[in-house]
Amino acid sequence: MEFRELVRGRVDWPDVERVARELADRYDRDTIRVRFLDADNWLSTPMVVDDDLFVKVITRQNTLVHALFTTGRNLGAVSSGTEGFFERHETPYEMARHELEATRRVRELGVNAPEPVEAFEVGDLGVLVLEYLPEFRTLDELDADAVARLAPELFSTLRTVHDAGLAHGDLRAENVLVADGDLYVIDATRVSEDGREAARAYDLASALAALEPILGAADAIAAALTSYSTDELLAARRFLDFVAIRPDHDFDAAELTGELEKRTA
């Protein structure tokens, strides 16, 4: 078995059947159709139920991997000159409940996100149920012209979240969906109350890192400046090296840093 398959915590078929039976009972359906998504997701097993529910099944192994990721991210935050602000989850259900509550909070702000349904436990598994968006593309699947049109809206959305005292904590192109021309934000992670100011700067650095490969550094920064000040961009700059070492970001950190220094001089 490959290492990635070992650590991702695959759900055994009997457990899938238990979750499916629980879903059928909860939603009063005689039968349900389950379709697994071909997603490179280390923290859950995602699936679609009857083409109207998006379900994440979270195992203890997923919780362990999340804890390892959290430790690595906090070390990266420390290397950027701040205390670690990412928080771990103790159980699969806690992971599911956090994402449900985070999704509810951002929707209350008027930010597009899949409608949250519920989180529950099946044995030692955590199960999260959200609205399924059948027709969407992630931000990195769009052409540069489309991303250029949407980039100011992305920063405006982030501004709304930040002005409410919240932070996303894991902003990547894969976590920004576009459906019917609208942006949807998903998969917010857990950050500490005390560390939210730093986490918001990290969010801004992550957004710039997501856009730079598509738009180039200058246009990414120009889009950010529609919602953020030069001082806020300077605060985000210190996190760029940390973001650059993450395997799920691939951008030119030197180019972005140089452009930031030029714009904020």
C-alpha positions as CSV (number, residue, x, y, z in Angstrom):
1,M,0.0,0.0,0.0
2,E,1.3,3.4,-0.9
3,F,2.1,5.8,2.0
4,R,-0.5,8.3,0.9
5,E,-3.2,5.7,0.9
6,L,-2.1,4.6,4.4
7,V,-2.3,8.0,6.0
8,R,-5.5,9.2,4.2
9,G,-7.6,6.8,6.3
10,R,-9.8,5.1,3.8
11,V,-13.3,4.1,5.0
12,D,-13.9,0.4,4.9
13,W,-17.0,-0.7,3.0
14,P,-18.9,-2.0,6.0
15,D,-18.6,1.5,7.5
16,V,-19.7,3.1,4.3
17,E,-22.8,0.9,4.4
18,R,-23.5,2.0,8.0
19,V,-23.2,5.6,7.1
20,A,-25.5,5.0,4.0
21,R,-28.1,3.3,6.2
22,E,-28.0,6.2,8.7
23,L,-28.4,8.7,5.9
24,A,-31.4,6.8,4.5
25,D,-33.0,6.7,7.9
26,R,-32.4,10.4,8.7
27,Y,-33.8,11.6,5.3
28,D,-36.6,9.1,5.1
29,R,-35.4,7.5,1.9
30,D,-36.1,3.9,1.0
31,T,-32.9,3.7,-1.1
32,I,-30.0,6.1,-1.7
33,R,-27.3,6.3,-4.4
34,V,-23.8,7.0,-3.2
35,R,-21.1,8.3,-5.6
36,F,-17.6,8.7,-4.4
37,L,-15.7,11.8,-5.6
38,D,-12.3,11.5,-7.2
39,A,-10.7,14.1,-4.9
40,D,-7.2,14.3,-3.5
41,N,-8.5,14.8,0.1
42,W,-6.4,13.7,3.0
43,L,-8.9,14.8,5.7
44,S,-12.1,12.9,4.7
45,T,-13.7,10.6,2.2
46,P,-16.1,12.8,0.2
47,M,-19.2,11.5,-1.6
48,V,-22.4,12.6,-3.2
49,V,-25.7,11.1,-2.1
50,D,-28.6,11.2,-4.5
51,D,-27.1,14.2,-6.3
52,D,-28.4,16.6,-3.7
53,L,-26.2,16.0,-0.6
54,F,-22.5,16.4,-0.3
55,V,-21.2,14.1,2.5
56,K,-17.8,13.9,4.2
57,V,-16.9,10.8,6.2
58,I,-14.1,11.5,8.7
59,T,-12.1,8.7,10.3
60,R,-9.8,8.7,13.3
61,Q,-6.9,8.4,10.9
62,N,-8.1,11.7,9.2
63,T,-8.1,13.3,12.6
64,L,-4.5,12.2,13.2
65,V,-3.4,13.5,9.8
66,H,-5.1,16.8,10.6
67,A,-3.2,17.0,13.9
68,L,0.1,16.4,12.0
69,F,-0.8,19.0,9.4
70,T,-1.6,21.4,12.3
71,T,1.7,20.9,13.9
72,G,3.5,21.5,10.7
73,R,1.5,24.7,10.0
74,N,2.2,26.0,13.5
75,L,5.9,25.5,13.0
76,G,5.6,27.4,9.8
77,A,3.8,30.2,11.6
78,V,6.5,30.4,14.2
79,S,9.2,30.6,11.5
80,S,7.3,33.7,10.2
81,G,7.7,35.4,13.5
82,T,4.3,34.7,15.2
83,E,2.9,32.2,17.5
84,G,1.1,29.2,16.0
85,F,-2.6,29.9,15.5
86,F,-3.9,26.7,14.0
87,E,-5.9,24.4,16.3
88,R,-6.4,20.7,16.1
89,H,-9.5,18.6,16.5
90,E,-9.7,15.8,19.0
91,T,-12.3,13.6,17.3
92,P,-13.8,13.0,13.8
93,Y,-17.1,14.3,15.0
94,E,-15.4,17.5,16.3
95,M,-13.9,18.0,12.8
96,A,-17.3,17.6,11.2
97,R,-19.0,19.9,13.6
98,H,-16.4,22.6,13.2
99,E,-16.8,22.7,9.4
100,L,-20.6,22.8,9.8
101,E,-20.5,25.7,12.2
102,A,-17.8,27.6,10.2
103,T,-20.0,27.2,7.1
104,R,-23.0,28.6,8.9
105,R,-21.1,31.6,10.2
106,V,-19.8,32.6,6.7
107,R,-23.3,32.2,5.2
108,E,-24.7,34.5,8.0
109,L,-22.3,37.1,6.7
110,G,-23.7,36.8,3.2
111,V,-20.8,34.9,1.9
112,N,-21.6,32.1,-0.6
113,A,-21.0,28.7,0.8
114,P,-22.9,25.3,0.4
115,E,-25.9,25.2,2.7
116,P,-25.0,23.3,5.9
117,V,-27.3,20.5,6.8
118,E,-25.9,18.6,9.9
119,A,-23.0,16.8,11.5
120,F,-23.4,13.5,13.4
121,E,-21.5,10.4,14.5
122,V,-21.8,6.9,13.2
123,G,-19.7,4.8,15.6
124,D,-16.3,6.5,15.7
125,L,-16.8,8.2,12.4
126,G,-17.7,11.9,11.9
127,V,-20.2,12.7,9.2
128,L,-20.7,16.1,7.7
129,V,-23.7,16.8,5.4
130,L,-23.8,19.9,3.1
131,E,-25.7,21.0,0.0
132,Y,-24.2,19.5,-3.1
133,L,-23.3,22.0,-5.8
134,P,-23.6,19.9,-9.0
135,E,-22.0,22.4,-11.5
136,F,-18.9,24.0,-10.2
137,R,-15.2,24.6,-11.0
138,T,-12.4,25.4,-8.7
139,L,-10.6,28.7,-9.2
140,D,-7.5,27.1,-10.7
141,E,-9.7,25.4,-13.4
142,L,-10.8,28.7,-14.9
143,D,-8.9,30.6,-17.6
144,A,-7.0,33.7,-16.7
145,D,-9.6,36.2,-17.9
146,A,-12.3,34.6,-15.8
147,V,-10.0,34.6,-12.7
148,A,-9.1,38.3,-13.4
149,R,-12.8,39.2,-13.3
150,L,-13.4,37.2,-10.1
151,A,-10.2,38.2,-8.2
152,P,-11.6,41.5,-6.7
153,E,-14.7,39.6,-5.5
154,L,-12.4,37.0,-3.9
155,F,-10.7,39.7,-1.8
156,S,-14.0,41.4,-1.1
157,T,-15.3,38.1,0.2
158,L,-12.2,37.7,2.3
159,R,-12.6,41.3,3.6
160,T,-16.2,40.5,4.7
161,V,-15.0,37.4,6.7
162,H,-12.1,39.3,8.2
163,D,-14.2,42.4,9.2
164,A,-16.4,40.0,11.1
165,G,-13.4,38.9,13.2
166,L,-13.1,35.5,11.5
167,A,-10.4,33.9,9.4
168,H,-10.4,31.1,6.9
169,G,-7.0,29.5,7.7
170,D,-6.7,27.3,4.6
171,L,-7.4,29.5,1.5
172,R,-6.3,27.7,-1.7
173,A,-7.6,27.8,-5.2
174,E,-9.2,24.4,-4.6
175,N,-11.2,25.9,-1.7
176,V,-12.8,28.6,-3.9
177,L,-15.6,27.2,-6.1
178,V,-17.3,29.0,-8.9
179,A,-20.9,28.0,-9.7
180,D,-23.2,30.0,-12.0
181,G,-20.7,32.8,-11.9
182,D,-20.7,33.1,-8.1
183,L,-17.8,32.4,-5.7
184,Y,-18.3,29.9,-3.0
185,V,-15.8,29.5,-0.1
186,I,-15.3,26.0,1.5
187,D,-13.2,24.1,4.0
188,A,-12.3,26.7,6.6
189,T,-9.9,25.4,9.2
190,R,-9.8,26.1,12.9
191,V,-7.7,29.0,14.2
192,S,-7.4,30.3,17.8
193,E,-9.2,33.4,19.0
194,D,-5.9,35.0,20.0
195,G,-4.2,34.3,16.7
196,R,-6.9,35.6,14.3
197,E,-5.1,38.8,13.5
198,A,-2.1,36.8,12.3
199,A,-4.4,34.3,10.6
200,R,-6.0,37.0,8.6
201,A,-2.6,38.2,7.3
202,Y,-1.9,34.5,6.5
203,D,-5.2,34.3,4.6
204,L,-4.2,37.3,2.5
205,A,-0.8,35.8,1.7
206,S,-2.5,32.6,0.7
207,A,-4.9,34.4,-1.6
208,L,-2.1,36.2,-3.3
209,A,-0.2,32.9,-3.6
210,A,-3.3,31.2,-5.2
211,L,-3.7,34.0,-7.8
212,E,-0.1,34.7,-8.7
213,P,0.4,31.6,-11.0
214,I,-2.8,32.5,-12.9
215,L,-2.6,36.3,-13.0
216,G,1.0,37.2,-12.2
217,A,2.2,39.1,-9.2
218,A,1.2,42.6,-10.3
219,D,-2.4,41.8,-11.2
220,A,-2.9,39.7,-8.0
221,I,-1.7,42.5,-5.9
222,A,-3.8,45.1,-7.8
223,A,-6.9,42.9,-7.0
224,A,-6.0,42.7,-3.4
225,L,-5.6,46.5,-3.1
226,T,-9.3,46.9,-4.1
227,S,-10.2,45.6,-0.5
228,Y,-6.9,45.8,1.5
229,S,-4.5,48.6,2.4
230,T,-0.8,48.6,1.7
231,D,-0.1,48.1,5.4
232,E,-2.2,44.9,5.4
233,L,-0.3,43.6,2.4
234,L,2.9,44.3,4.2
235,A,1.6,42.3,7.2
236,A,0.8,39.4,4.8
237,R,4.3,39.5,3.2
238,R,6.0,37.9,6.1
239,F,3.9,34.7,5.6
240,L,4.8,34.2,1.9
241,D,7.8,32.1,2.6
242,F,5.7,29.9,4.9
243,V,3.0,29.5,2.3
244,A,5.6,28.7,-0.4
245,I,6.8,25.6,1.4
246,R,3.3,24.1,1.5
247,P,2.9,21.4,-1.2
248,D,-0.5,22.6,-2.1
249,H,0.7,26.0,-3.2
250,D,2.9,26.5,-6.2
251,F,3.8,30.2,-6.9
252,D,6.8,32.5,-7.4
253,A,7.4,33.8,-3.9
254,A,10.3,35.9,-4.9
255,E,8.3,37.6,-7.7
256,L,5.4,38.2,-5.4
257,T,7.6,39.6,-2.6
258,G,9.4,41.9,-5.0
259,E,6.2,43.2,-6.4
260,L,4.8,43.8,-2.9
261,E,7.9,45.7,-1.9
262,K,7.6,47.8,-5.0
263,R,3.9,48.6,-4.4
264,T,4.3,49.4,-0.7
265,A,7.6,51.4,-0.9
